[in-house]
Amino acid sequence: MIQTYKRNPKLHEHYHTILIGSGMGCLSAAAILAKEGHRVLVLEQHYTAGGFTHVFKRKGYEWDVGIHYIGDMQRPKSAMKKLFDYVTDGKLKWADMGEVYDRIIIGDRSYDLVKGLENFKKQMIAYFPEEKEAILQYIDLIFAANRTAGKFYINKALPPFLSKLLYGWMTKPFFKYADQTTDEVLRKLTKNEELIKVLTGQYGDYGLPPKESSFFMHSTVVKHYFGGGSFPIGGSSQIVKTIDPVIEASGGTIMINAEVDQVIIENNKAIGVKMSDGKIISSTHVISGAGLVTTYEKLLPIEIVQKHALKSQLKKVNPSVSHACLYIGLEGNPEELGLPKTNLWLYPDGIDHDQCIKNYIEDIEQEFPVVYISFPAAKDPDWSNRYPGKSTIDIITLLPYEIFSDWENSKWMKRGEPYEKLKEGISQRLLEKLYEQLPQVKGKIMHYELSSPLSTKHFMNYSKGEIYGLDHSPSRFRQKFLVPRTPIKNFYLTGQDIVTAGVGGALFAGLLTASAMTGKNFMKKIVGS
């Protein structure tokens, strides 16, 4: 496959749409618009395209940065599968992770989250037989909350007058669930602390613990994986590789090393962008997938931000959690090392998720509140064709941005010895967690490196190194400005800030942005509903 995303492509004088950033939201919107005949230009500031779907290579290994598993890919009629198939022309293939997609480990007790709704029910009831009624009610609530999402999101893409007119009717059922925290909902069902901790054991997938997260966000993630987890065959770089030809077919381009300095606005209308080297590229529409904070603080002219009081919006939302990821390269293939496909979620015993985080933020020498271990080499059936005799593991934990503030203005890979010493201490603690679960990998590690929140800030341009954009509290879903349209004509937003966390949320954000921009119902066209 020819890769057309490049450093210095031949550019057209004018584009239908310029998209800032090459994350999932921009890629999704660009592919949908390209299929409508739009000539699109996707501008990525870094040396590789894909945002959180990109990979990086070092010392003869390859690591996926943001994709660890995706749900709903084994159901051909799921909205997620249909949309991925649409934007990739069906070229992106997925490998099933098997019967157990997540294992929740609390102290020395483990609980498997198993594929298939009936299997999930039976397994949970087997673990907590006295809580059968609570578990069944919980599952009913998960589905009930998800059923309210469609109208809420469609309202975001409607023309402003219609959106305002129908807002109450389209969103009232949604807020019944979104206004409650996950903890509030669960404590109405059960007093069993262990069950609550297990049922919320995937909170790392959206970044907020039960007492802070919206129950709607929780229910979205839980339902998403009821059909099991999947991983892109060939690694997550296949996402941009399979979308690229769709964009190219309409004369579009993905351009790397292309940093946008500012969106050009005349008479309150976006007409193109000015690049960091001063070059002007004109377009009919501009879409930013850089996140709300970066867009309003860095990409728009100050007089426009002031005119529309956009900074006041930023005071109503908070950044999501920042994190560290330890990327590990090992000698030996996944089978030899006995690496599972199942993700491991490790939690301290005897204390709830929220208290764990509170203790840790006050003193990061306390136990990690969550440690997530993923085995991408085991999940990808094509891995050993590309990297025979090698394997990789990713370990993720929460890490407060503030502890790295001393190095905020330093350069990537040149932050000095104290910074490296701090990272090494965290790395060793994470390795110990790995050895507790998989002692056989000790002595097999050939390379490891820790990415800090500053790494995320450098590569993703998020101001606090946040992984999920804006946090997913109940109040976040009440913000009416988190929509594709802005007060600036022909200037739109996309990405996880206008829908929800993760690749799936950003994928649908691209669809909503394309719908808002063109006035076409792509949900009906692509998904059929």
N, C-alpha and C positions, 0 to 999 in steps of 0.2 A: 504494500500500500504506500503510495506517495504521500509524504507529509508536507502539506503546503504551509503549515505555520512556520514562520521564518523570521529572521532578524531584520532583513531589509528587502521586503517584497516590493514589487512595482505597484505603486498605489494609484487608484483612480482619483480623478479630481473631485468627485462627489460620490457619497454613499447614501443609500436610503436610510441606513441606521448605523451609528457607531456605538459599540458596547464597550464600556470601561471595565476591564477585568475579564478573566477567562475561567471563573469558577462555574459551578453547575448552573446557576441561574442565568448567567450570560450565555453559556453554551446552549442551554435549552431554548432560550428566547431566540438566539441567533439561528439555530437550526429550523425552528418553526417559521420564522420570518423568511429564511432562505427558501423554504418550500412554497412560500407565497410569492416568490419572485423577487424578494428584496435583495439588493446587493449590500451585504453587511461587512463591517470591519470590526473585529474583536481585538482590542488592544490590551496586552499583558505586559506589566512593567518588568517582570522577571525573565530569567533565561529559559523557563519552561512553562508550557501552558497547562491549565487544568485547575488552578486554585487548590482546594483541598483534595482534588482528585489526582493531583500530579504525583509522580514518583521521583526519588532521587537515587543516584548510584554512587557508591563509594567502596573502595577496596575490593572490587569484584562482586559486590552485592547490590541488591535493589530493594528499596523499601517503599511501601505505599504510605503516604502521609496522612490521608484523612479517611479513606474508605477501609473499614474493617469488616463490615458485613452489611448487607442490604436485605430487607424483607420483601415479601410479596412477589419475588421473581419466579417462583415455581408455579404460580397460578397464571395461566395464559391470559385470563380475562381480567386480571387485576388492573386497576388504573395505572399503577406504577409501571407494570410490565408493558402495557400498551404505549405509555408515553416514552419509555426508554426505547422501545422498538421503533417508534415514530421518528425520534430525533437521531437515531443511528441507522435508519433503514434496515433494522432487524439484524445488523451485523454484530452487535455486542452480545456475547454469550455468557451464561452464568453457570457456575458450579454449585450444586446443593451441598450445604455443610453437614447434612446428615440429621440423625434423629435428635441430637442434643445440641442446640445452638449456643446456649448460655448455661454456665454452671455458677450458681451463687454459693460462695464458700464463706461461712461465718465461723470464725475460730477453727475448730476441727470438724464442723458439720457441713455437709454439702447438699445442695438441692439442684436438681437438673430441670431446666426449662426445655420441654420436649416439643417437637414439631407436631402440629395438628391440634385443633381445638379440643377434640374429645380426649386425646392423649394428655394434653396439658391439664385438663380438668381432673382426669383420673390420677395423674401423678401428684398434683397438688393435694388432692383429697387423701391420697395414700400417705403423704407426709404429715398432713394435719386432719385426721379423720373427724375429730370433734368440731372442726371448723367448716364442714361441708357446706352448710347453708351460706356462710359468709363468702366462701369461695365462689359459689354459683351466683350469688348476688353481685359480687365484684365483677365477674365476667359479663353479666348482663349490663352493668353500668359502663364497662369499657365499650361495648357495642353501642349503647345508647348515646354516649358522648360522641363517638365517631360519626353517628348518623346526623348529628347537627352541623357538622363541619362544612358540608357542601354549600349551603346557602350563605353561610358566613363568608366563605372565601369568594364565591361568585359575586357577592355584593361589592367586594374590593375592586372588581374589574368593570363594574357598571359605570356609565356616564354619571358625573357628579349629581345632577338633579335626580336621576332615577335612584341612585345609591342612597341619597338622603331620604327620599320619599319612602323607600322600602326598608330602610335600615332596621327599624324596630321589629318589623315582622320577620325579617330574614335572620336576625341575630338573637332574638330573645331566647329560643331553645338552647342555643350555643352557650350563652352566658350562665345558664343554669349549672353547667359543669365547669366552664372556664373560670368563673368567679371564685370557685372553691379551691383550696389547696388540696394536694394529694392526701396529705395527712388527715385533713378534716373529713374527707370522704371515707377513707379507710377506717377511721376510728368510730364511725357510725355503724360499721359492719362487724368489727371485732376488737377485742382488747388484747389479742395475742401479739405481743411485741415481736416475736420471732417471725410470725406470718407476715406482719407488716413489713418487716425488714427484708424478707424474701421477695414479696410482691413488688417492692420498690427497688429491688437489687439491680435494675438497669438504669437507675437515675443518672449514671454517668453518660448515658446516650443523649441526654438533653441538659445536663449540667447543674440542675438545682435539686437539693434534697427535698424530702416530702413536705416539710412545713413551709417551704418557700415556693415550690413549683405549682403551677396550675394543673388541676386534675385533667384538664383537656390535653395538655401536652403529654402527661404521663400516659393517658389512654391511647393517644396516637401511636406512641412508640410500642406499647405493649401489643396492641392489635397488629401492628405492622409485622411483628415477628411470629404471630400465631402459626403462620404457614411455614415457619423455619427461616433460616438465614442462608444467604447466597453470597458468592464472591465472584467478581468478574474474571473469566478465564483469560489468562495472559496478564493479569494485574490491572490495577485501576487506570493505568495509562491508556488502556484500550478505550476508555470512555472518550477522551478527546480525539484519539486516533480514528474512531468510528464516526464521530460527529463532524470532523474536519472535512471529509469529502462531500457531506451534505451542504456545508457552507460554501465550499469551493464550486459546487455545481451551479450556483447562481452568481458566480463571479466574486464571491466574498473571500475574505482572508482572515486568518488568525495570525496576528503579528506579535512576536515576543521582543523583549528588551525595548518595549515601547511605553514609556512612562508619560501619562497625561498630566500636564501642568494645570490646566483649567478648562472648564466647559465655556465655550464662547456663547454669550447671550446678548441679543440685540432686541430692544423693544419687548423685553420679557419673553423672548422666544429663543430656544436653543438652536444654533445653526452650525455647530461643529465643535471641534476641540483644538486647543493649542498644546503641542507636545512640549516636553521639557527642553528639547533642543530649539524651540521657537517655531517649528513647522506648524502650519495651520492645515487642518483637514476638515472639509465641510461635509455636512450631512443634513438630511431632512429631520431626522430624529436622533436623540442621544439617550442611551440607557446606561445608568450606573449600577454596577453590581459590586461596588466597593464597600458597601455597608453605609448605613445612615450617617454615622459619626464622621467617617472619612469623607463622605460625599459633601456634607454640609460644612465641615471644618477646613477641607483642603481643596476641593474641586470646583466650588462655585465662587464667583466674584463676591467679595465682602458686601458690596452694596445690594446685591440680590438677596443674600442671606439676611441682611438687616431689613430690607423692604418687606419680606415675607415672614419676619420674626422666626426664622427656622431654628435658631439656636434655642429658642424656648421649647421646641419639641425635644431637644436632646436632654433637657432637664427632667423630662417625664419618663425616661427610660434608663436602664442600667446595662452596662456591658455584662455579658455572660462570663462564665468561669474561665480562668487561665489554667494552663496545664503544662506538664512536662511529659515528653515521650522518650523512652530509652529504646533506641534502635540497635538490635543485636544481630550480628552475623556469626553463624556457627559452621563448623566443619561436620560434614555428614548430611545425608539427605533426610527429609522428614520421617521416613519410615525407619531408618536406622536409629534415629534419635528418639523415636516413639512420641513424636509431636502430635497432639490432637488437633482436630479442626475446631473443637468446642472452645469458645471464649471463656476465660476464667475471670470471675469478679470476686476479689478478696476483701473481706470486711473484718474489722476488729469485733471481738465478742463482748457481750454484756452492755452495749451502749447503742443508742439509736443513731441513724445516719446524721441527723442534724447536729447532735452533740459532738459526734466524731469530728465534724468539720469545724465546729466552734473551737474545740480543744486544739486542733491542728493549726488553725489560723493564728491562735494566740501563741503557739510555740510549735514550729514545724519539726522539732525533734520528737514530738508526740507521734503516736502511730499514724501511718497514712490512713485517711478516712476511707479511701477506696484505692485499690490497685487493680487495673484491668490488664489482662495478658492475652494477646492475640497471636495467632500462628499463621501468618499469611502464606508462608511457603507450603504448609500442609493443606490450606484451603484451595490453592490454585493447582489444578491438575496439569497445567502447562509449566509449572515452576521448574521441575527437574529437567525439562527439555532445554530451558534457557540457562539454568545454573546447576548442572549436575554435581552431586557431592556436596551441596551447600544448603543451608537453611537460614531462615530469618525469624525473629520474634520481635514483637513490639510490646512495650510495657508503658502504660499511661497512668499518671496520677494527677491529682489537683496540685497546683503550686501557685501561691499568691504572687501576683505581679510585683507587689511592693518590695519583696525581698531582693529583687534585681534592679531596683530603681537607681542604685549607684552607678549602674552601667548603661543607663538609658540612652546616653548620647555616644556610646562607643560603637565601633564597627563590628559587624558580624565576623566571627573567627579571629577577631583581634581585640578581645575584651580583657586580656590580662590574666595573671596567675591567680589572684584571689577569686575571680569569677570561675575559673576552671576548677579550683579547689572545692568551691561550693557545689558545683555540678558533680564532681567526682564523689563527694560524700553522698549525694542523693542517688547517684548511679549505683553505688555499692549497696545501699539499703534496698533498692529495687531488685538488684541481683539476688540478694538474700531471700527475698520473697519468691523469686523464680525458683531458686534451688529447693525451697521448702516443698514446692509443688512438683517439680521435675528435677530431682537430684541427678538424674542421668546426664544432664547437659553440662554439669560442672566439668571444667577442663576442655570443653568443646568450643568455647567462645573464642573466635578469632578477632572480633572487632566489636566495639560498642561505642555509642556516642549519645549524649543527652541533648535534646532540643529543649530550650527553656522558653518561657513566655516571650522573651526578647527575640527568639528565632521566629516565633509565630508573627510577632509584630513586623519583623523585617520582611518576611515572605508574603504575608497576607495583608499587610498594611492596617491591621487592627490596632487601635491606639493602646490598648491594655493587654495585648497578646491573647485576647479572648478567642475561644475556639468556635462558639456558636452564635456569634454576632450579639444581638440583644438577649437579655435573660428572658426566661419563659415563666414569669410570675403571673398571677391573675391580672395585675394592673397592665401588663404589657399588651394583653389582648384587647383591652379597653381603649387603646390609643387609635383614634380614627385616622391619624395621618400615616399609619403604616400600610400604605396602599401603593400601587404602581404609579399613579398619577401624582404630580407635584403641582404647586401653584405656577410653575414655569411651563409655558406652552412647548410641547414637543420634547420635554425632558421627563424621563421616567426612571423609576427605581426597580430593581429586581434583586433576587437572592434571598437568603434565609431570614433577613430582617422583616420582609413583608409577608412571609408565611410562617414557617417554623424551622427549627434546627435541623441541620444535617443535609445530606445530599438529596434525600427525597423531598424535603421541604423546598430546597432551592430549585430542584427540577420543576416542581409545580409552580414556583414563583415565576419561572421563565414563561410558563404557559399563561399565567394571569397577566403578566406584563405585555406579552404579545397580543392577548385578547383586548386589554385596555387600550393599546395603541392603535389597533386596526379596527376595533369594534366587532370582531368576529368571535364567535363562541367556539374556541378551540377545544374546550372540555367536551362539548357535544361531538365535534368533528373527530377528535382523536380517541377519546375514552368511550364516547357513545352514551353519555348521561348528562 
